[in-house]
Amino acid sequence: MRKTRVAAALAVCALGAGGLAACGSGSSSGKTTITFMEAMSSGTLKTSMETLTKRFEKAHPDIDVQLQVEPDYGTLRNKETAALSASKPPTIGQVYSDWAATFAKSNVVVPLTDYAKPADLKALYPSVRDDLYLPADHKLYMWPFNKSVVIQYYNTKMLSAKGKSAPKTWDEFAATARAVSGKGNVGIAIDPGGSAGPAGGEAWFEILSQAYGTPVFAADGKPQFTSPAAIKAMNYLVGLKKAGALTLGKNYPGQVALGAGKGGFDISSVASYYYNSKAVGGKFPMGTAPLPTGPGGTQANQMAGTNIVMFAKASDAERKAAWSYLRFLTSADSQAYWAQNSGYLPVTPAALPKMTDFIKKNPYQKFAAQALTTAKADPPYPWISQAQGMLAVAMQSAITGKQSASAALGSAQQQAVDAMKSGQ
């Protein structure tokens, strides 16, 4: 039902009458005004966006950028859809890739092929670049915005007491998690999420499956929950639970346990660094390290975050101005500032030399950014999030011993395939 309502709303804007400027932002006082609907609504995210936008306007006095800030991603999606329905979308908007796929299907966003030059694309990390294309027609519809990957956080004091250091393989991770568990401590606490949606524990499962040889989603979005790799990943987590090295919880349990000095690890987004550090509060040195590798040194990570699309109702002048703004946001200087102030990663390696002092104090930024050469984003299909919720339920069932790994994943596989069929 949700897809039907969204598609219908988009069709109004795609087919509605009126000139190009009707949904764009227009020009006034000799300036071209563009609007950017986004959800960087609080703290340093908000101030960083405002600072970068002011810098752009200073360098481009003929362009005025109006930030339309929404409080969260759910509201952002609803506001973008409503604006399209009213034939008054912003010039550009922050989107997840599956949103962009829905918008592109309704012809309310434009490809960026005529704007992005080969040098613009080559400057981006490979994983970031790959995430800008939609599989339906392999066209460039998006430009990168906020990106993150997953890293390991750990209690250096707890590990040192057992003669351990940051694990380099997932086998070493399991052994270390077991070693530090007991007497009120646990190797790691996770929240897989549930039927309403996935949480961080589900992302870890996806990474493990990929590290063992098969991602849980094929490139075309087809669920692969019953692959030998997925079953091995689930049994890995079940084994940790049986050994007392893993517990389940809600609301960032890994962060809570780590901060309380009761958890050895937290497997979480690089964007969690500030919150994990705050939770630890200086009680012990918090370590960070790249994710461990799978068999044969297989590197696996999940890239998360959003991109930006340009809406089709914008005039030629607005599109040109918007592209200037997008290029500015991904410039080395802008990305260096963004990464140092937002907690997200720079989307171009050219930013790293401009972050030397920051990286000395925050080494995680460098190895996390380097993961953008191999990390994978989930395929941009509307059923993915629903299928991830089904996978989260399977994790809860298997880890708590209600079902075997194979049975839990088999049930989730069938449900996810049904969701895929209804979502196509």
C-alpha positions as CSV (number, residue, x, y, z in Angstrom):
1,M,0.0,0.0,0.0
2,R,2.8,2.4,0.9
3,K,4.4,2.0,-2.5
4,T,1.1,2.6,-4.3
5,R,0.4,5.8,-2.5
6,V,4.0,7.1,-3.1
7,A,3.8,6.2,-6.8
8,A,0.5,8.0,-7.2
9,A,1.8,11.1,-5.5
10,L,4.8,11.2,-7.7
11,A,2.7,10.8,-10.8
12,V,0.9,14.0,-10.0
13,C,4.2,16.0,-10.1
14,A,5.5,14.0,-13.1
15,L,2.4,14.6,-15.2
16,G,1.2,17.9,-13.7
17,A,0.8,21.0,-15.8
18,G,2.8,24.2,-15.4
19,G,6.2,25.6,-16.4
20,L,9.5,24.3,-15.2
21,A,9.8,27.0,-12.6
22,A,6.6,26.0,-10.9
23,C,8.3,23.4,-8.8
24,G,11.8,25.0,-8.7
25,S,12.9,27.9,-6.6
26,G,13.2,30.6,-9.3
27,S,15.4,33.6,-9.4
28,S,15.2,37.0,-7.7
29,S,17.3,40.1,-7.5
30,G,19.6,38.7,-10.2
31,K,20.3,35.6,-8.1
32,T,19.4,32.0,-8.8
33,T,17.8,30.5,-5.7
34,I,17.9,26.8,-5.1
35,T,16.4,24.7,-2.3
36,F,17.9,21.7,-0.6
37,M,15.6,19.5,1.5
38,E,17.7,17.5,4.0
39,A,17.7,16.0,7.5
40,M,20.9,17.3,9.0
41,S,18.8,18.8,11.8
42,S,20.8,19.0,15.0
43,G,24.2,19.5,16.6
44,T,27.3,19.7,14.5
45,L,25.5,18.2,11.5
46,K,23.2,21.3,11.3
47,T,26.0,23.8,11.9
48,S,28.4,22.1,9.5
49,M,25.8,22.2,6.7
50,E,25.1,25.8,7.4
51,T,28.8,26.7,7.4
52,L,29.5,24.9,4.1
53,T,26.5,26.5,2.5
54,K,27.6,30.0,3.6
55,R,31.1,29.2,2.2
56,F,29.5,28.2,-1.1
57,E,27.4,31.4,-1.3
58,K,30.4,33.5,-0.6
59,A,32.3,31.9,-3.5
60,H,29.1,32.1,-5.7
61,P,27.4,35.4,-4.9
62,D,25.0,34.8,-7.7
63,I,23.5,31.7,-6.1
64,D,21.3,31.6,-3.0
65,V,20.9,28.2,-1.3
66,Q,18.0,27.7,1.0
67,L,18.2,24.7,3.3
68,Q,14.9,23.0,4.1
69,V,15.8,21.0,7.2
70,E,13.5,18.2,8.3
71,P,13.9,16.5,11.8
72,D,14.5,12.9,10.7
73,Y,14.6,10.7,7.6
74,G,11.0,9.5,7.9
75,T,9.7,13.1,7.9
76,L,12.1,13.9,5.1
77,R,10.7,11.1,2.9
78,N,7.1,12.2,3.6
79,K,7.9,15.9,2.9
80,E,9.7,15.2,-0.4
81,T,6.8,13.0,-1.5
82,A,4.2,15.6,-0.5
83,A,6.1,18.4,-2.3
84,L,6.2,16.2,-5.4
85,S,2.5,15.6,-5.1
86,A,1.9,19.4,-4.9
87,S,4.2,20.0,-7.9
88,K,6.5,22.0,-5.7
89,P,9.5,19.9,-4.9
90,P,12.9,21.4,-3.8
91,T,15.6,21.8,-6.4
92,I,17.6,19.0,-4.8
93,G,16.9,16.5,-2.0
94,Q,18.7,14.1,0.3
95,V,17.6,10.5,-0.4
96,Y,18.3,6.9,0.3
97,S,19.0,4.9,-2.8
98,D,15.7,3.1,-2.8
99,W,13.9,6.4,-2.6
100,A,15.8,7.5,-5.7
101,A,14.8,4.4,-7.5
102,T,11.2,5.1,-6.8
103,F,11.5,8.7,-7.9
104,A,13.4,7.8,-11.0
105,K,10.7,5.2,-12.0
106,S,8.2,8.1,-11.8
107,N,10.4,10.4,-13.9
108,V,10.5,13.1,-11.2
109,V,14.3,13.2,-10.9
110,V,16.9,13.8,-13.6
111,P,20.1,11.9,-14.4
112,L,23.3,13.8,-13.6
113,T,25.1,12.4,-16.6
114,D,25.2,15.7,-18.4
115,Y,26.8,17.4,-15.3
116,A,29.3,15.0,-13.8
117,K,32.5,14.7,-15.7
118,P,34.7,11.6,-15.6
119,A,37.2,13.5,-13.4
120,D,34.4,14.3,-10.9
121,L,33.5,10.6,-10.6
122,K,37.1,9.4,-10.5
123,A,37.8,11.6,-7.5
124,L,35.3,9.6,-5.4
125,Y,36.0,6.4,-3.5
126,P,35.0,3.4,-5.6
127,S,32.2,2.2,-3.2
128,V,30.8,5.8,-3.1
129,R,30.9,6.0,-6.9
130,D,29.2,2.7,-7.4
131,D,26.3,3.7,-5.1
132,L,25.3,6.6,-7.4
133,Y,23.9,4.5,-10.2
134,L,20.5,2.9,-10.3
135,P,20.3,-0.7,-11.6
136,A,17.2,-0.2,-13.7
137,D,19.0,1.7,-16.4
138,H,22.5,2.1,-15.0
139,K,22.3,5.9,-15.1
140,L,23.9,8.3,-12.7
141,Y,21.0,9.7,-10.7
142,M,22.7,10.6,-7.4
143,W,25.6,12.5,-5.9
144,P,27.1,11.5,-2.6
145,F,26.3,13.1,0.7
146,N,26.8,11.5,4.2
147,K,28.6,8.1,4.2
148,S,29.7,5.7,6.9
149,V,31.0,2.2,7.4
150,V,31.2,-0.2,10.3
151,I,34.2,-0.5,12.6
152,Q,35.0,-2.2,15.9
153,Y,35.2,-0.4,19.2
154,Y,36.8,-2.1,22.2
155,N,37.7,-1.9,25.8
156,T,41.5,-1.8,25.7
157,K,41.8,-2.4,29.5
158,M,39.5,-5.5,29.3
159,L,41.4,-7.0,26.4
160,S,44.8,-6.3,27.8
161,A,43.9,-8.1,31.0
162,K,43.5,-11.2,29.0
163,G,46.6,-10.7,26.9
164,K,44.5,-9.8,23.9
165,S,44.6,-7.0,21.3
166,A,42.2,-5.9,18.5
167,P,41.3,-9.1,16.6
168,K,42.3,-9.2,12.9
169,T,40.0,-12.1,11.8
170,W,36.5,-13.1,12.8
171,D,37.9,-16.3,14.4
172,E,40.2,-14.2,16.6
173,F,37.2,-12.0,17.4
174,A,35.2,-14.9,18.7
175,A,38.1,-16.2,20.7
176,T,38.7,-12.8,22.2
177,A,35.0,-12.2,23.0
178,R,34.9,-15.5,24.8
179,A,38.1,-14.7,26.7
180,V,36.8,-11.4,28.1
181,S,33.3,-12.8,29.0
182,G,32.3,-13.8,32.5
183,K,32.0,-12.3,36.0
184,G,29.4,-9.8,34.8
185,N,31.2,-9.0,31.5
186,V,30.2,-10.0,28.0
187,G,32.1,-9.9,24.7
188,I,29.5,-8.0,22.8
189,A,25.8,-7.0,23.1
190,I,23.8,-6.5,20.0
191,D,20.3,-5.4,18.8
192,P,19.3,-7.2,15.6
193,G,16.0,-5.2,15.4
194,G,12.7,-6.8,14.6
195,S,9.8,-7.0,12.2
196,A,9.4,-3.2,12.4
197,G,12.9,-2.8,11.0
198,P,16.6,-3.8,11.4
199,A,19.1,-2.5,13.9
200,G,22.9,-2.6,14.1
201,G,23.1,-6.3,14.9
202,E,21.4,-7.1,11.6
203,A,24.1,-5.1,9.7
204,W,26.8,-7.1,11.5
205,F,25.1,-10.3,10.3
206,E,25.1,-9.0,6.7
207,I,28.8,-8.3,7.0
208,L,29.6,-11.7,8.4
209,S,27.7,-13.4,5.6
210,Q,29.6,-11.4,3.0
211,A,32.9,-12.2,4.7
212,Y,32.1,-15.8,4.5
213,G,31.5,-15.6,0.7
214,T,27.9,-14.6,-0.1
215,P,26.0,-11.3,0.6
216,V,22.5,-11.7,2.0
217,F,21.2,-9.8,-1.0
218,A,22.2,-10.4,-4.6
219,A,22.9,-7.3,-6.8
220,D,19.4,-7.5,-8.2
221,G,18.0,-7.4,-4.6
222,K,17.1,-11.1,-4.4
223,P,17.4,-12.5,-0.8
224,Q,20.1,-15.1,-0.3
225,F,19.4,-15.9,3.3
226,T,19.9,-19.7,3.0
227,S,23.3,-19.7,1.4
228,P,26.0,-21.7,3.2
229,A,27.7,-18.3,4.1
230,A,24.5,-17.0,5.8
231,I,24.0,-20.2,7.7
232,K,27.7,-20.1,8.8
233,A,27.3,-16.4,9.9
234,M,24.2,-17.3,11.9
235,N,25.8,-20.2,13.6
236,Y,28.8,-18.0,14.5
237,L,26.5,-15.7,16.4
238,V,24.6,-18.7,18.0
239,G,28.0,-20.0,19.1
240,L,28.9,-16.8,20.8
241,K,25.6,-16.7,22.6
242,K,26.0,-20.3,23.8
243,A,29.4,-19.4,25.1
244,G,28.1,-16.5,27.1
245,A,30.0,-14.1,24.9
246,L,27.0,-12.4,23.3
247,T,23.8,-11.0,24.6
248,L,20.8,-9.4,23.0
249,G,19.3,-6.1,23.9
250,K,17.6,-2.9,22.7
251,N,18.6,0.7,22.1
252,Y,22.3,0.4,21.4
253,P,23.2,-2.3,23.9
254,G,26.7,-2.6,22.6
255,Q,27.3,1.1,23.3
256,V,25.7,0.8,26.7
257,A,27.7,-2.2,27.7
258,L,31.0,-0.8,26.4
259,G,30.4,2.5,28.2
260,A,29.6,0.8,31.5
261,G,32.9,-1.2,31.3
262,K,30.9,-4.4,31.0
263,G,31.3,-5.1,27.3
264,G,34.4,-6.0,25.4
265,F,33.3,-4.8,22.0
266,D,30.8,-2.8,20.0
267,I,30.5,-3.4,16.3
268,S,28.9,-0.2,15.0
269,S,29.0,2.7,12.6
270,V,31.9,5.0,12.4
271,A,29.3,7.7,13.0
272,S,28.8,6.2,16.5
273,Y,32.3,7.3,17.6
274,Y,31.2,10.5,19.4
275,Y,28.4,8.6,21.2
276,N,30.6,5.6,22.2
277,S,33.3,7.9,23.4
278,K,30.8,9.9,25.4
279,A,29.4,6.7,26.9
280,V,32.9,5.5,28.0
281,G,33.5,9.0,29.5
282,G,37.3,8.4,30.0
283,K,36.8,5.4,32.3
284,F,39.3,3.5,30.1
285,P,41.0,4.1,26.7
286,M,38.5,3.1,24.0
287,G,40.2,1.4,21.1
288,T,39.1,1.4,17.5
289,A,40.1,-0.9,14.7
290,P,39.0,-2.0,11.2
291,L,36.6,-4.9,11.0
292,P,38.2,-8.3,11.2
293,T,38.5,-10.3,8.0
294,G,36.9,-13.6,6.9
295,P,38.5,-16.7,5.5
296,G,41.5,-16.0,3.2
297,G,41.6,-12.4,4.4
298,T,38.2,-11.5,2.8
299,Q,37.3,-7.9,3.6
300,A,33.7,-7.1,4.1
301,N,32.0,-4.0,5.3
302,Q,28.7,-2.2,4.8
303,M,28.5,1.3,3.5
304,A,25.5,3.3,4.8
305,G,24.3,6.8,4.3
306,T,22.5,8.9,1.7
307,N,22.9,10.7,-1.6
308,I,21.4,13.7,-3.2
309,V,19.0,13.8,-6.3
310,M,18.0,16.7,-8.5
311,F,14.3,17.0,-9.1
312,A,13.0,17.3,-12.7
313,K,10.9,20.5,-12.1
314,A,14.0,22.6,-11.6
315,S,14.8,25.1,-14.4
316,D,18.0,25.0,-16.4
317,A,19.4,27.8,-14.4
318,E,18.5,26.1,-11.1
319,R,20.0,22.8,-12.3
320,K,23.2,24.5,-13.2
321,A,23.4,26.3,-9.8
322,A,22.5,23.1,-8.0
323,W,25.3,21.2,-9.7
324,S,27.8,23.8,-8.7
325,Y,26.6,23.4,-5.1
326,L,26.9,19.6,-5.3
327,R,30.4,19.7,-6.7
328,F,31.4,22.2,-3.9
329,L,30.1,19.8,-1.2
330,T,32.2,17.0,-2.5
331,S,35.4,19.0,-3.0
332,A,38.4,18.0,-1.0
333,D,38.2,21.1,1.3
334,S,34.5,20.7,1.9
335,Q,34.8,17.0,2.6
336,A,37.7,17.6,5.0
337,Y,35.6,20.1,7.0
338,W,32.6,17.8,6.9
339,A,34.4,14.7,8.1
340,Q,36.1,16.6,10.9
341,N,32.8,18.1,12.2
342,S,30.0,15.6,11.3
343,G,31.4,12.2,12.2
344,Y,30.8,11.0,8.7
345,L,33.5,10.0,6.3
346,P,35.0,12.0,3.4
347,V,33.7,10.7,0.1
348,T,37.0,11.5,-1.7
349,P,40.5,10.4,-0.7
350,A,41.7,13.9,-1.7
351,A,40.4,15.1,1.7
352,L,42.7,13.0,3.8
353,P,45.9,15.1,3.3
354,K,43.9,18.1,4.6
355,M,43.0,16.2,7.8
356,T,46.5,15.3,9.0
357,D,46.2,16.7,12.5
358,F,42.7,15.4,12.9
359,I,43.6,11.9,11.8
360,K,46.6,11.9,14.3
361,K,44.0,12.3,17.1
362,N,41.3,10.2,15.4
363,P,43.1,7.4,13.5
364,Y,39.8,5.6,12.9
365,Q,38.9,8.2,10.3
366,K,41.7,7.0,8.0
367,F,41.1,3.3,8.1
368,A,37.4,3.8,8.0
369,A,37.6,6.0,4.9
370,Q,39.9,3.4,3.3
371,A,37.1,0.8,3.7
372,L,35.1,2.9,1.2
373,T,37.2,1.2,-1.5
374,T,35.6,-2.2,-0.9
375,A,32.5,-1.7,1.3
376,K,29.1,-2.5,-0.2
377,A,25.8,-0.7,0.1
378,D,22.5,-2.6,0.1
379,P,20.9,-2.8,-3.3
380,P,18.4,0.1,-3.9
381,Y,15.1,-1.8,-3.9
382,P,12.0,-0.9,-1.9
383,W,11.6,-4.3,-0.3
384,I,15.1,-4.5,1.2
385,S,14.3,-2.8,4.5
386,Q,11.3,-5.0,5.0
387,A,13.4,-8.1,4.2
388,Q,16.0,-6.9,6.7
389,G,13.3,-6.8,9.4
390,M,12.5,-10.4,8.5
391,L,16.1,-11.3,8.8
392,A,16.3,-9.6,12.2
393,V,13.4,-11.7,13.4
394,A,15.3,-14.8,12.2
395,M,18.4,-13.7,14.2
396,Q,16.3,-13.3,17.3
397,S,14.8,-16.8,16.9
398,A,18.1,-18.6,16.1
399,I,20.3,-16.8,18.7
400,T,17.7,-17.4,21.5
401,G,17.5,-21.1,20.5
402,K,13.9,-21.1,19.4
403,Q,14.9,-22.4,15.9
404,S,18.0,-23.7,14.3
405,A,20.0,-21.3,12.1
406,S,18.8,-23.2,8.9
407,A,15.1,-23.2,9.9
408,A,15.1,-19.5,11.0
409,L,16.8,-18.4,7.8
410,G,14.6,-20.6,5.7
411,S,11.5,-19.0,7.0
412,A,12.9,-15.5,6.6
413,Q,13.9,-16.4,3.0
414,Q,10.4,-17.3,2.0
415,Q,8.9,-14.2,3.6
416,A,11.5,-12.0,2.0
417,V,10.9,-13.5,-1.5
418,D,7.2,-12.8,-1.1
419,A,8.0,-9.2,-0.1
420,M,10.2,-8.9,-3.1
421,K,7.5,-10.2,-5.4
422,S,4.9,-7.8,-4.0
423,G,7.3,-4.9,-4.1
424,Q,8.3,-5.2,-7.8
